[in-house]
Structure formats: structure tokens, C-alpha cells
Amino acid sequence: MIGILPGLLADHAARRPGDIALREKEFGIWQEITWADYLARVRRFSLGLTELGVEKGDRVAIIGDNRPEWVIAELASQTAGILPLGLYQDAIADELAGILKAAEARVIVAEDQEQVDKVLEVRDRLPGLEYIVYYDRRGMYGYEAPGLMSFEEVEALGDGLHARSPGEFDHRLAAVRPDDVALLCTTSGTTSVPKLAMLSHENLLTMASQLESVDAMHADDDFVSFLPLAWIGEQMVAVASGLLAGFTVNFPEETATARQDTREIGPAFLMSPPRIWENMVSDVQVMAEDTTPLKRWIYRWAMKQGAARAEARFRGQRVGFAGSVGHRFADWMVFGPVRDQLGLARVRRAYTGGAALGPDVFRFYHAIGVNLKQLYGQTEVSGISVVHRDDDIRFQTVGVPLPRTEIRISEEGEILCRSPAVFQGYFKNPAATAEALEDGWLHSGDAGYFDDHGHLVVIDRVADVMKLADGSSFSPQFVENKLKFSPYVGEAVVFGGSGAPFVTAMIAIDMENAGQWAERRRIPYTTFTDLARRTEVYDLLRQHVAEVNGDLPPAARIHRFLLLYKELHADDAELTRTRKVRRRHIAGRFREIIDALQGDHDSVAVASEITYQDGRTAAVEHELRIETMDGSGP
């Protein structure tokens, strides 16, 4: 029974019932749930689902912010043999309807009024959806709809069944097997509509045990769960690793307070996608620029000390006496306070995964004393297959395979993986399953190679790797990551190859940081579009593009770029919910811009449609300026 997720919960509840399993901040106070209480609530909700008539093999969807009720509903479903499916809380109604229909969900556990409204909006397209269960009562008092009920009502039903049949829950728990499907997890969907990967208890716990054998996790550790639980990265740490190691999982009060709440908890480790790490770097860079000249000089001096120490450590070299003294002073003056402000003061290990992280960002964190490591994997391999080791971190790689995981490179340069953590297939999609799995090997769709040290280097998606004018291979993602190291760049999409005469880039500014920069210089602006067209902002980004070009081979340098009139957004299908660029969609949607960039005009006119809150639409035309870089041509 310990080989299944709810079995581990039952084991912790039996051995250490009074220890803290979950902690949630509510009204500024941390509310604690013991292991015994955790199991009791899972039992109540699981039996409640049974009372509603939900049967083994049915699907229960869950949507909302990270809360105890999310993981309670997930483990309760697993105990009853029901398949839980996590949905991103920022999914729009149409997106929600598509996934619920594909999963044929009978129940959806929706956090609050906002999520319930989205479900009710599309319910007529979901004839199989019988129950909508909410767990935040605010704003729900006047709502009436068939099957609409509160989380507590379901738990009360479970109490009734438990009173009539005290052994029912234990009987159901004993019937769950390690190879049963524990989770339906949406794939990232960078190239198509997300698919539903079927992950078993064995898949998830194999992954967790492999990671734990590399990086020990302890029962007295704390972890802060603030990234969407629909993402496999959060599932593999907050749920699988959390239950295996038995550490405390903490939920922040709101998304906006996550950093402050993380600082209060002082977690032993963190897991975040690149966008989070990039945002924190941007915040520090902006704060350093927005201070006195003396403090700015001290910061830059300290960063040089930290970078020198980090580079020496990774090369196996010793830092001299003067360097050690300088680094200690830098740590006391700068790095310690920065780590504390970012909530990283007690972090033993920090992980990044879900997409590539630029080497410049890596260097920053190791310079300030944060043990940041790259994870590599896919949803289909339960999240992780490769990771950096503590004493063997190389900025350009993603590390070496986990124990019991095999990685090889196909003749076409594609990364293939074989592991007990590899998924069972896609839900009701045998064609896609057959395409992804061949003779037990998972086809990742990523291009890569092993370096001389046995580290895996991920180049880009196989479909995105391009040939430059000089015949060399080109990774748009690598250039994009270098562009995003600037605090003033929110997103970047690079194009080149495939017959294009040179490399070009579309850049979306970071509205907050670029806006602060403009305000400090008294540059007036009104909207995102207005700020992005300012000559001063173009000059600022032109300088950054020139710096990036200086680190690139001539054929890969950006020859022309423009600043977009809007942010790239997942709601417009330009990014996935984990903020990966959907390059094919963008290539189609912005085709006229891309064609203009690869031409010789100094501007391009584009039309867009905006929708007002009352539903009215209007067409707006934008004239976008195109910048040509000196000395960066083919």
C-alpha cells in the first residue's frame, strides 16, 4: 500500500499523526493540518464522491489556486480509483470546455465564484458533467444550478457512508495498485492542443524516489507550493515527493503574496519554471539600477566577486585568500540581504524546469550563493529524467540522467528516454501514444547531444531547430533566453533559417520594468502600445540586442527587430500555460510582421481587433518601427 500515493498518506498518518502535513495562510495566519486530519479529510471526500455515484475509472477535474482542498480532492479520487485531472486556473472558458470534454469529466472541483462562472458558461457543451463542487463560499450564496454543491456537503456525505460502513475507505484503499492511473496531466501543448498523459502511482513515485536519491529531502523540510498544481513540475514535488519524504507543504494566501509568504516559511528547496527565476533577476537588476551611485557600485563589485567564486568552484579551482575575503564581504553586504528578500535564505537547492533557462540567469543565482540546478524532462516521464548534481553544474547543460533512467540520442538528433517513470499513454488517444512511445523509448521531440563530460545539452525542439545561411544549426530558444536576461524584455520570439536571409526578433517589453525605467527618466506614456513605440525604449532595447549579438556567431546575430504592440499571452494561444512559446501559432498569427522583418522596409502596419468589456469589438491599426542592427547581417 506504500507504493501508492494515498497509501503513503495513510502511513504518515499512522506513524506521525500530530506532525504538520499541510499549512495554508488565511487572513494573515498560517493554518495547520496534521497528517491525521489530512487523511480524515481525504477519507470524507473520497466516500462523498462514492455517495454521489462517481465510480472507478470516472474522471474528476480540479481547478483553482493551490489550496489543501486541491490535494485532498486529488488523493480522494485516487483512493476511489477515480482519475483526477488538474486544470490551469487561468484557463479561459472555451479552453476549459475543450479539456473537460476530452476527459469526459463527471465532476469538477472548482475553487471559487470565478471558476464556477467559467464552468457554468460552457456547461451546455458538457452533457457528461454532473456535479460542480466549490470550496470557497464567497459570492456563492445566490447561485443555483443542477449538481452545484460545496466541498463540505460532499464531505458530509462521506461522513454518512463512513458511519454506515466504517471499513469501506480502508477496503477501497487496499484495492488500489501501483500500476493504476493516478493522474491525468495535460501536456504543455507547444505544437498542438494539450493531450492528457496517464501517469500511474508507480510512475510518479519512481520519479520521486530517483530525485530523492540524488537530492535528499527530509520530513522536517518545508516546501512552498505556489505554482499551478496542474503543472507536472508542481505535482512531482508538492505531491509525489511530498508524500514520499513526508515534508510540510505550504500554500500561500494569494498568488500576489507568494514571495512574502515564501520568505516567512524559509523553504529548504524551491521548484520554479524559468519565467519565475527570470522575473526575480529582473527585480534585483531594477532595484540595483534604481538606487544611489555608491550602492550601485557596491552591487556591481559584489556581483564580480560572486561570479568569480562560482566559476572557480565549477572548474574545481580554489579561490585565493583575497578572493575569499572579498566574497565574504560581498555576501554580508549584498548577497545575504538579496537572498533574504527573494525568500531564498534557507534554500539548500533550487530547481528550474519546464523550459530552458539562459546561462546568464544561472550565473546570477550561483554568484549570489543560490544552488540553482536545471531539471529536464517531460510530462510523459512524470516530470524529470535529467538533473544537475550539486558538485557538477554546467550552465550550458541540463545535467546527467537520474538513476534507472536511460537517455540516448537518435540518428536524427532527438532525445529519447526509457525509465519506469515513463507514462502509460495518452487518454483515449492511441495514435498519439504510438507516436510518442516506440519499443519502450519515449520520443521527447527535443534535439540534443551529450557533451564530453556526459552532460545532456538540449538545443531546442526538433521542429524549431533551423539552418542558417552559412549552413550551421541555429536554436532560436538560445537567443531568446539571452534576450530575456534583460529586465526590460518580457518575451522574445526569434526567427531565422528555412530560407530566411538573416535572423530577426519580435520583442515584447516587460511593462512594469520598462514603465519604471521610463518614469525615472520622465518619459510620458499611457498604454503598453504607447510605451513600446517610444524612441527611448527602442534605443534601450537596441543597446541590449547589440550586447546579445556580441556573444553570438556572425550568422546567428539578430539583424532586424521590432517591439510588439501587445504582450504575448496564453489566452491568445501565443504561449502555453507554462509560458512556453507556441512558435508555429505565432508564425501564423504574425506572418505579416515576420515577412516585414525579413524584408527591407523600416516599418510595418498591422491591424488588430480589441474586445471591450461590454462585448463590442473595434479594429485598431498599429505602425510598428523596425530596427536594423549595424554589422549584423549575413
GICORPE-V681699 format. One record per helix or strand. SS is the DSSP state (~ for helix, > for strand). FROM is the first residue (numbers start at 0). TO is the last residue. If there is no record, write none. Layout:
ss->SS from->FROM to->TO
ss->SS from->FROM to->TO
This chain:
ss->~ from->4 to->14
ss->> from->19 to->25
ss->> from->28 to->33
ss->~ from->34 to->50
ss->> from->58 to->62
ss->~ from->67 to->78
ss->> from->82 to->86
ss->~ from->92 to->102
ss->> from->106 to->109
ss->~ from->112 to->124
ss->> from->130 to->133
ss->> from->147 to->149
ss->~ from->150 to->163
ss->~ from->167 to->174
ss->> from->180 to->185
ss->> from->195 to->199
ss->~ from->200 to->213
ss->> from->221 to->224
ss->~ from->231 to->244
ss->> from->247 to->250
ss->~ from->254 to->264
ss->> from->268 to->271
ss->~ from->273 to->288
ss->~ from->292 to->313
ss->~ from->320 to->340
ss->> from->348 to->351
ss->~ from->358 to->366
ss->> from->371 to->375
ss->~ from->378 to->380
ss->> from->385 to->386
ss->> from->388 to->388
ss->> from->391 to->391
ss->> from->399 to->400
ss->> from->404 to->408
ss->> from->413 to->418
ss->> from->424 to->425
ss->~ from->429 to->435
ss->> from->436 to->437
ss->> from->440 to->449
ss->> from->455 to->460
ss->> from->465 to->466
ss->> from->472 to->473
ss->~ from->475 to->482
ss->> from->488 to->494
ss->> from->502 to->508
ss->~ from->510 to->519
ss->~ from->527 to->531
ss->~ from->534 to->549
ss->~ from->553 to->555
ss->> from->557 to->562
ss->~ from->569 to->571
ss->> from->574 to->574
ss->> from->580 to->580
ss->~ from->582 to->588
ss->~ from->590 to->596
ss->> from->602 to->610
ss->> from->616 to->627
